[in-house]
C-alpha cells in the first residue's frame, strides 16, 4: 500500500477537499481550502486527482512516499520545493517514486499551498466531506492538524482525465473588494469612510478561522457597538471586536457571531485575502453586488 | 400536513445580501419571541418549497440565511420569491411541537456558577433549579458551534459573566440573558455554567448530525 509519511508539519497543516457546505443549521461551517483557486488548479493540472489535498502553510511540510509511486501537483502562493534535496520550480507537477522525500519551505509570497495526489487520501468521509474543520474538530485525520509521524494511506489511482495547465490569475495589488456588511449602518459615516480610505496591516494572528488586522490608523478606536443579536456569519465577513480589532473571517469561521460586521470580502477576492502575509498592507474598496457577481464570472482579480 | 391554510402573518423583515452568496431575511434587530417564531416558521416554509438556486437554508435566532448560487439565480429575483413566500401560508407550527426530556445534574462541580446565578436572582439554588425546569423551553436555534442550542425564554435573566472559561465539556448547561444553552462540543464560554447532561446533540457519524430542531420543546429534569 502506498503511504505518505509526514516527516515535518507546521501548525495548521490540514487535509482539505472542496468543503462541507450545507450544515450551517447544525452549527458547522463548510471549511475547505483557504485558496480555492489554487486547490482547483492542482486538480486540473494533475488530471484525475483525489478529492483531498494537503493544505500547508509557511511553516512548511516534509513527507516521504513509501510503498509505491504516486503523481502529485503542488500550487498556491510561492513556496520553495525540494525533492530528495533538489530544488524544483513552483508550482510543480511531479511523479513521486517509493522513497522520495518532498520538502516544502516558505518562498517569497503566500500563506497556503496545496499538495494534491493522483490517489485519494484514505480518511473517512464525515458528513460527505474529508475537509478538516479545526474549529469543529471534524474531518481530515481525526479532525486535527497533521503532525510529524502521521501516516496517510492512499487509495487506488484515480482514473486519469485530460490534464490542463492552469496558470494562476495575477493576484492583483488593488484593494480587496467588499460589500457593505450586515451592520455597516451601525457605524458612523466617518468610520465607514475611513474604513475604505485607510490602510490596514495583516497581523501575525492569522489562521483558518480568520485574519486579524492591525488598525494603525485607529479607524475603529472608540467605535462602541454593544449587544447585537447573534446572527449568521459568512466567509469574508469583517467583524470588529470590542477592542476595535478587525478580523476577516475565513473558511473555519464560526457559523454565527455577535460582533458587528462592517463589510464582507467578495468571494472573488477571498483567496487573495487568505494569501496576504502578516505585515502586508490591505485596503478595502466597496463594490456593488452586481460587480461582485461579475467578478465571479470573470474569475479575475482587479 | 396539519397546517392552517391561511397565511401566518410574519413581521415585515429586512431582506439584505450577506456576502455575494447569501440573502438574509431578518425579522428584527433584537431578540424577541415574535422574531424567533417568525424565523422558525419562515425556515420551515422555505423547506417546503425551496426556491431554485438556493443551496442552503440556515435559521438563526431572528433571521433565516438563504445561501444561493449566483450563477443560478440573481439576488433581486430571489428577494422577490422570498417576498412572495412571506405572504403565503405554510411552515406554521401545526399541532404539538416535538418534546425532548433532558435529564441533567445541576450545581456541584458540574454547575459551578449555580450558586452565583441564584444569588444574583435573590433565590436559593434549589428554587432556581425548580423555576428553571418548571416549564418547557423552545429550541430557538442551533448555532455558534456544532449542535449548540439556544433555548428560551426564561422570565429569569442574568448577564453574561465578565470572564470567559477557556473550555467547558460537551453537555454543559449554560445560562445567560434569559436563555439556556447546551453545548455539544468542547467550547469556551462567558455564560454561567449551571449543570451537565449526558445528552449530546451532535454526532458527526449520523446525517443529520443533530437531534434538536428549532421550534422543538425541551423539558429539563433534575437528577442526582
Interface residues (C-beta under 8 A of the other chain):
Chain A: X21 X22 X23 X24 X25 X26 X27 X28 X126 X127 X128 X135 X136 X137 X138 X179 X181 X182 X229 X230 X231 X232 X234 X235 X236 X237 X254 X255 X256 X257 X264 X266 X267 X289 X292 X293 X296 X297
Chain B: X16 X17 X18 X19 X20 X21 X22 X24 X26 X28 X29 X30 X31 X43 X55 X56 X57 X58 X59 X60 X61 X62 X63 X65 X67 X70 X71 X74 X75 X141 X142 X143 X144 X145 X146 X147 X148 X150 X184 X185 X202 X204 X205 X207 X208 X209 X210
